[in-house]
Amino acid sequence: MRTQRLFSALAILMFCAATAANAADSNDAVDKAIASLKSYDYGADRNTLKPIDDAVVASYGKAEARKELETKLAAVLSTSASRDAKDYCCRILRVIGTAECVPALAALLGDKELSHSARYALQSIPAPEAGKALRDALSTTSGPLKIGVISSLGARRDADAISAMATCLTDTDKAIAAAAAHALGAIGTVEASKALTDSVKTASAEVKPSIADACLECAERLLAGGDKSTAIAVYKSLSGDDEPKHVRLAATRGMISAAGKKSD
């Protein structure tokens, strides 16, 4: 019996030693793969990055391992690595990123080549710091980059961005104004609906269709959330004779649908 226990203990020790060795080998492989990012471009041998991909999968449910990997990849973003290498890092951080990597991603929001990769990562990170980074970027970006940031705030349904989105509705860049309208529609709160309905009557001809569409989306979200009265009010704001026929029909259909739903 004693001999059996000794063998069992020895087996456990050997298993632990093997596990530690495998972990060390895995870490070395990841470090080599990250080092290779310095000269990586799409079209190069993708297998050189496989240890990183494998580490992402292996780190599921392991906070420390995932944090270590996140730190290493975020560090690449501030180096002279290629655009493709940084884009790859952003794609991985989109999956494993936390508040820790937000500053590194936020620094890329003004980069014409990497802004979209960075904002998609921030869009997916649930930490409030990610939302703040995107909101802060509204004042430092313009054109397509700002439109992208607005879209990400809408995708996050960031209620803290409503005031800024309302301001963007009157932007001289009509594409930015339209993007802000769609973001407010996606956010879909009472405050978002007010920003939209307040502007629908005074919006320019170029932006008004986007605001009308956003109002409809906002009303649908309000209705789905149980706010029947506000949803109906939004639909009514689109039922006037000055609205296009298809908008009035959609609003009428929405009011009929809302009338048939029970309030929560």
N, C-alpha and C positions, 0 to 999 in steps of 0.2 A: 504494500500500500504506500509506504514511504517512498519507494523507488518510483512508483507511478506518479506521485505528486511532484517529485523532482523532475521527471520527464515533462510533465505538464508545465511546470514553471519555466523549464528550459525552452519549451516550444513557444511560450508566450514571449519570452525575451527575444528569441530569434525572430518572431513575427514583428515585434516592435522595432527591432533593429532594421529589418527589411523595409518596414513602412517608412522609417526615418530616412533610409537611404533613397527610397523611391521619391520621397518628398523633396530631398535635396537635389536629386537628378532633375526632377520636374522644375524646381525653382531655377536651376542653372539653365535649363532649356528655355524657360520663359525669359530670363535675363538676356540670353543670346538673341532670342527673337526680337526683343525690344531694342537691343543694340542694332539689329539689322534694319530697323525702321529708319535709321539715319540716312540710308541710301535706297529706301524702298520706293518703288513706283508701281502703279497698277500695270500689269503685264509681266511683272517679274514672277519668279517662282513663288506661288501662293503657299507652298508647303513650309516656307521659312517662317510663316506666321502661325502655323498650325498649333504650336505649343501655347500660344496666347489664347486661341480659340478653345483649346482643350481645357486651359486653366479657368476660363469663364464658366464652362460647364461644371468643372470639378468644384468650383467655389460656391456653387448653389447651396444656400443654407449655412455657409461658413463665413461669418461676418469678417473675421480677421483676414482670412485669405483674400476675400473680395476687396477689402479695404487696401491691402498691400498692392494688389493688382491695379486698382483704381489710381493709387498714388503714383505708381510707375508710369502709367499711361498718360495721366494728366501732366506729368513732368515733361513728356515729349512735346506737348503743345507749345511750350515756351522755348523750344530749341530751334535750330535751323533745319530741322527735318523737312522733307518735301511736303508739298500740298497733299499728295496721296497718302503719305504716312499719317499726317495729322487727321485727314478725313477718316482713315481707318480707326484711329484712336477715338474720334468723336462717335463713330458707330458703336464701338464697344462701350464707351461711357454712357451711351444712350440706354444700355442694358444694365450696367452695374453702377452707374454714377450716383453719388450722394452729394450732400451740400459741400463736401470737401473739394470736389473738382469744379464747382461752380465758378470760382474766380478765373480759372484757366480757360474755361469755355466762354465766359463773358468777355474775355479779352479778345476773342475772335469775332465777335458780333459785328464789328466794323470792317472785317476783312472780306473783300469782294469774293474771294475764292472759297473761303471757309465759313462764312457767316451762316449759311443755310445748314451745314453740317452741325455747327455749334448750337444753333437754335433748336434743331430737332432733338439734340441731346438734352438741352435744358427743358424743352417741352415735355420730355418724358420723365424727368427727375421730379419726384413729388415734393421735395423739400421746398419750403417757402422761399428760401434764398434764390432758387432758380427762377421763380416768378418775379422776384424783385429785380434780378439781373436783367430780365427781359423788359420789365417796365422802365428801368433806368436807361435801357438802350433806345427807347423811343425818342429821347432828346439828343442822341448822338448818332443816329442813323438817318438815312433819307432814301428816297426812291425805292427800288426793289428790296433793298435790305430792310428798310423800315416796314414795308408791306409784309415781308416774311416774319418779322418780329410780332407785328400785329396779329398775323394769322396764328402764330404759336400761342399768344395770349388768349386768343379765342378758343383754340383747341384745349387749353388748360382750363377754360371757363373761369378765368381769373377775375373775380368780382372786384378786386382791388384796382383793376385797370379800367373800370367803367368811366371814371371821370376823364382820364386821358383819352379814351376812345371817343367820348362825346366831343372833346375838343377836336379830335382828328376828323370828325364828320364834316367840318368846315374847312379842311385843308385845301389849299389851292391846287394841290396834286389830286386830281379826281380819283386816281387809282388808290391812293392812300385813304381817301374818304370812303370809298366803296369797301375797302378791306376792313376799315373800322366798323362800318355798318354790319358786315357779316360776322365780325367778332362779337359785337353786341348781341346779335341774334343767337349766336352759339352760347354765349354766357347765360342768356335767358332768364334773368332775374327781374323783379319788379323795377329795380333801379335802371337796369338795361333797357327795359321796355319804355320807361319814361324818356330816356335819352333819345330813343328812336322816334317815338310818337311826337316828341317836341320838335323834332327836326324834319319830319316827313312833309309838312306843308310848305316849309321854306327852303327845302333843298333845291339845288340846281337840277336842271333837266337831266344832266349826265349822271348825277348821283342818286336821284330820287328812285329809280327802279331798284337799285341795290338796297336802299333803305326800306322800301316796301317789302321786298323779299325777306329782309332781316326781321321786319316786324312780324311777318307770318311765321317765320321760324321761332321767334321769341314767344309768340302766342302759343305755338304748339308745345314748347317746352314748359311754359307756365301751366298749360292745361294738363300736361302729363304729370306735373308736380302737384296737381290738386288745386291750383289757384284759378278757379273758374272765372271769378269776377274780373280779375285783371286781364285774363286772356280775352274775354269778351270785349273789354274796353279797347284792347289793342285792335281786335278785328273791326270794331266800330269805327276806329280812326281811319280805316282804309275803305269804308263803304260809301264815301261821298261821291257825288256826281263828277267831281274833278279828278277822280282816280280812273285809270284805264279799266276797260271792261273786265279783263282777265283778273285784275287785282280785286275788283269789287266782287267778282264771282268767288274767288278764293276766300275772301273775307266772309262772305255770306255763308259759304260752305263751312267755314270754321265756326261761325256763330251757331249754326244748326247743330254741328257736332258738339259744341260746348253745352248747348241747351239740353242735350240728351245725356250728359254726364252728371253723375252725382258729385257734389263737393265733398272733400275729405273732412 
